[in-house]
């Protein structure tokens, strides 16, 4: 057993460490199919960076981020998944106010530092930041803060701040409404009353809108940065439209984006909020492939085998990169 | 430059003397992602055998912090992802309990073989408790620590299923809502089930009933009669969520767990001090 090694890289992946403003960030690099290695240049192509959704480790729910990163690499783009400070395997502390810190954009400086390091180290022309839910909030802030951020992929983004925790009785009422037919009917009535109140209030966003985030969104989207926005079916929602009585943030942010915007919004039928189920994974992969080809096309020489892996993480895992530079593997021998 | 490019060493911000090394350990048809919390002169070594599939994500932060907590007490720790999950490679759906049992055997042998020698403790949580228990029963390890050990793997699967169904139901109304029993019926009728992004095969479900904790580990008392090596079994309460059922990711996983860590670390240190079967460890 003494000779059994621990490898820093395997055929299609490498473990990387970033400086991240003095906090060491652990990440995984998925080599593009054309065999870009750490030491070689990125030939000016963009890379895709996956950031954490709240406190979930960088593999994300159901290892969906692994699946998508493999898919992006199979298309010919370098993909990186990193753990932000205090999350996953990275150093630092994540406190119980992590969500507040994300919503306030406090992770933007460290994300910006990570982007700069990736661009410089891998010779990239820029980075597309991929975020899901709270990760999409980090992505929008990073888009506004990082000069090297060239695009955003946002899954189920939200643009509001959480309201105070609902009383237990209210939680129980909601649960009952979801379970029973009578409760469901009463819930519909309540939605209509909320809708009426919202219309009376006017067309603006509600009081708990995240104005700082909306400001960053406007800055990024109105400047024409390519953005792919994907929405999963919501509770009692229809397509990208929210539940009756809820403010339509998607419509609002599309208006905010202005005439020069380059935002593509799509509804992902059959996905759940995590997008980790089979339907969600496949649809997201397909949207990403189409969107990257449209906004960040690769030169022919950069694409040796431009195919999307079939369906699962595992089929992507079986991709063999013949050009993987084994000399870059760090071997941890048993001492 | 090369060193920076392939760096897999993570020096902790709060404690620069403890190194964390991430790497891939090759096994048949896959690579296991493992992180070694390296200590120069360890008093003991611990292999952390974590919870099952989607439970990994829920419990990741307290699990990593536990590893760091032990490393700060001069205990070297190796944690890893099961074959086919997390950062490890492999096809989850094709995996069996035998594969995951082999992961424990291979990694514990690797850890045991490190120098300088130190007693090896296997620590399992949830399904990981059964995997660690089976390895221990087969003679691996000098001590065994179990957190929320189920009687068999089916109990662990049911717990994972219940947590997922609970989340699913938040997003569903009326007839769209399905109960855990509905999903179990589908599995028992021969249809695979996708739970939180992992596709459970019918074979996995069927085998889970038979993949049980060794009888000698049914309780600490029985274990004391069966082994000369120490065994500690802790049933985690709801306070330990999300290490056990319940709790919210992003909130409960960030809370202080020192009330749980401290007595378990003391047990490991005391075990290391006493040695195996009361004989100081050579």
HADDOCK unambig.tbl for C-alpha pairs under 7 A between the chains (distance, minus, plus):
assign (segid A and resid 1 and name CA) (segid B and resid 109 and name CA) 6.75 0.50 0.50
assign (segid A and resid 1 and name CA) (segid B and resid 110 and name CA) 5.71 0.50 0.50
assign (segid A and resid 1 and name CA) (segid B and resid 113 and name CA) 6.93 0.50 0.50
assign (segid A and resid 2 and name CA) (segid B and resid 110 and name CA) 6.85 0.50 0.50
assign (segid A and resid 2 and name CA) (segid B and resid 113 and name CA) 6.34 0.50 0.50
assign (segid A and resid 5 and name CA) (segid B and resid 25 and name CA) 6.49 0.50 0.50
assign (segid A and resid 6 and name CA) (segid B and resid 23 and name CA) 5.08 0.50 0.50
assign (segid A and resid 6 and name CA) (segid B and resid 24 and name CA) 5.12 0.50 0.50
assign (segid A and resid 6 and name CA) (segid B and resid 25 and name CA) 4.83 0.50 0.50
assign (segid A and resid 7 and name CA) (segid B and resid 23 and name CA) 5.03 0.50 0.50
assign (segid A and resid 7 and name CA) (segid B and resid 24 and name CA) 4.77 0.50 0.50
assign (segid A and resid 7 and name CA) (segid B and resid 25 and name CA) 6.41 0.50 0.50
assign (segid A and resid 8 and name CA) (segid B and resid 6 and name CA) 6.58 0.50 0.50
assign (segid A and resid 8 and name CA) (segid B and resid 8 and name CA) 6.43 0.50 0.50
assign (segid A and resid 8 and name CA) (segid B and resid 23 and name CA) 4.98 0.50 0.50
assign (segid A and resid 8 and name CA) (segid B and resid 24 and name CA) 6.34 0.50 0.50
assign (segid A and resid 15 and name CA) (segid B and resid 6 and name CA) 6.92 0.50 0.50
assign (segid A and resid 15 and name CA) (segid B and resid 8 and name CA) 6.21 0.50 0.50
assign (segid A and resid 16 and name CA) (segid B and resid 5 and name CA) 6.89 0.50 0.50
assign (segid A and resid 16 and name CA) (segid B and resid 6 and name CA) 6.00 0.50 0.50
assign (segid A and resid 16 and name CA) (segid B and resid 7 and name CA) 5.98 0.50 0.50
assign (segid A and resid 16 and name CA) (segid B and resid 8 and name CA) 6.17 0.50 0.50
assign (segid A and resid 17 and name CA) (segid B and resid 7 and name CA) 5.78 0.50 0.50
assign (segid A and resid 17 and name CA) (segid B and resid 8 and name CA) 6.18 0.50 0.50
assign (segid A and resid 23 and name CA) (segid B and resid 13 and name CA) 6.12 0.50 0.50
assign (segid A and resid 24 and name CA) (segid B and resid 10 and name CA) 6.17 0.50 0.50
assign (segid A and resid 38 and name CA) (segid B and resid 5 and name CA) 6.36 0.50 0.50
assign (segid A and resid 54 and name CA) (segid B and resid 250 and name CA) 5.80 0.50 0.50
assign (segid A and resid 55 and name CA) (segid B and resid 249 and name CA) 6.67 0.50 0.50
assign (segid A and resid 55 and name CA) (segid B and resid 250 and name CA) 4.96 0.50 0.50
assign (segid A and resid 56 and name CA) (segid B and resid 57 and name CA) 5.99 0.50 0.50
assign (segid A and resid 57 and name CA) (segid B and resid 57 and name CA) 6.43 0.50 0.50
assign (segid A and resid 59 and name CA) (segid B and resid 86 and name CA) 5.67 0.50 0.50
assign (segid A and resid 59 and name CA) (segid B and resid 87 and name CA) 6.48 0.50 0.50
assign (segid A and resid 61 and name CA) (segid B and resid 57 and name CA) 6.92 0.50 0.50
assign (segid A and resid 61 and name CA) (segid B and resid 196 and name CA) 6.86 0.50 0.50
assign (segid A and resid 61 and name CA) (segid B and resid 197 and name CA) 6.72 0.50 0.50
assign (segid A and resid 62 and name CA) (segid B and resid 54 and name CA) 6.20 0.50 0.50
assign (segid A and resid 62 and name CA) (segid B and resid 196 and name CA) 5.61 0.50 0.50
assign (segid A and resid 62 and name CA) (segid B and resid 197 and name CA) 3.99 0.50 0.50
assign (segid A and resid 62 and name CA) (segid B and resid 198 and name CA) 5.73 0.50 0.50
assign (segid A and resid 63 and name CA) (segid B and resid 85 and name CA) 6.96 0.50 0.50
assign (segid A and resid 63 and name CA) (segid B and resid 86 and name CA) 5.65 0.50 0.50
assign (segid A and resid 87 and name CA) (segid B and resid 61 and name CA) 6.80 0.50 0.50
assign (segid A and resid 88 and name CA) (segid B and resid 60 and name CA) 6.69 0.50 0.50
assign (segid A and resid 88 and name CA) (segid B and resid 61 and name CA) 6.30 0.50 0.50
assign (segid A and resid 91 and name CA) (segid B and resid 12 and name CA) 5.26 0.50 0.50
assign (segid A and resid 91 and name CA) (segid B and resid 13 and name CA) 5.73 0.50 0.50
assign (segid A and resid 92 and name CA) (segid B and resid 13 and name CA) 5.77 0.50 0.50
assign (segid A and resid 94 and name CA) (segid B and resid 254 and name CA) 6.62 0.50 0.50
assign (segid A and resid 95 and name CA) (segid B and resid 254 and name CA) 5.95 0.50 0.50
assign (segid A and resid 96 and name CA) (segid B and resid 251 and name CA) 5.71 0.50 0.50
assign (segid A and resid 96 and name CA) (segid B and resid 254 and name CA) 5.33 0.50 0.50
assign (segid A and resid 96 and name CA) (segid B and resid 255 and name CA) 6.35 0.50 0.50
assign (segid A and resid 178 and name CA) (segid B and resid 172 and name CA) 6.83 0.50 0.50
assign (segid A and resid 178 and name CA) (segid B and resid 173 and name CA) 4.52 0.50 0.50
assign (segid A and resid 178 and name CA) (segid B and resid 174 and name CA) 5.67 0.50 0.50
assign (segid A and resid 179 and name CA) (segid B and resid 173 and name CA) 6.45 0.50 0.50
assign (segid A and resid 179 and name CA) (segid B and resid 174 and name CA) 5.29 0.50 0.50
assign (segid A and resid 180 and name CA) (segid B and resid 174 and name CA) 6.07 0.50 0.50
assign (segid A and resid 181 and name CA) (segid B and resid 174 and name CA) 6.32 0.50 0.50
assign (segid A and resid 235 and name CA) (segid B and resid 171 and name CA) 5.25 0.50 0.50
assign (segid A and resid 235 and name CA) (segid B and resid 172 and name CA) 6.49 0.50 0.50
assign (segid A and resid 276 and name CA) (segid B and resid 196 and name CA) 6.77 0.50 0.50
assign (segid A and resid 276 and name CA) (segid B and resid 197 and name CA) 4.78 0.50 0.50
assign (segid A and resid 277 and name CA) (segid B and resid 196 and name CA) 6.76 0.50 0.50
assign (segid A and resid 277 and name CA) (segid B and resid 197 and name CA) 4.69 0.50 0.50
assign (segid A and resid 314 and name CA) (segid B and resid 90 and name CA) 5.83 0.50 0.50
assign (segid A and resid 314 and name CA) (segid B and resid 91 and name CA) 4.75 0.50 0.50
assign (segid A and resid 317 and name CA) (segid B and resid 89 and name CA) 6.46 0.50 0.50
assign (segid A and resid 317 and name CA) (segid B and resid 90 and name CA) 6.90 0.50 0.50
assign (segid A and resid 328 and name CA) (segid B and resid 6 and name CA) 6.22 0.50 0.50
assign (segid A and resid 329 and name CA) (segid B and resid 6 and name CA) 6.73 0.50 0.50
assign (segid A and resid 330 and name CA) (segid B and resid 6 and name CA) 6.45 0.50 0.50
assign (segid A and resid 334 and name CA) (segid B and resid 110 and name CA) 6.86 0.50 0.50
assign (segid A and resid 334 and name CA) (segid B and resid 113 and name CA) 6.90 0.50 0.50
assign (segid A and resid 334 and name CA) (segid B and resid 114 and name CA) 5.31 0.50 0.50
assign (segid A and resid 335 and name CA) (segid B and resid 114 and name CA) 5.04 0.50 0.50
assign (segid A and resid 335 and name CA) (segid B and resid 115 and name CA) 5.25 0.50 0.50
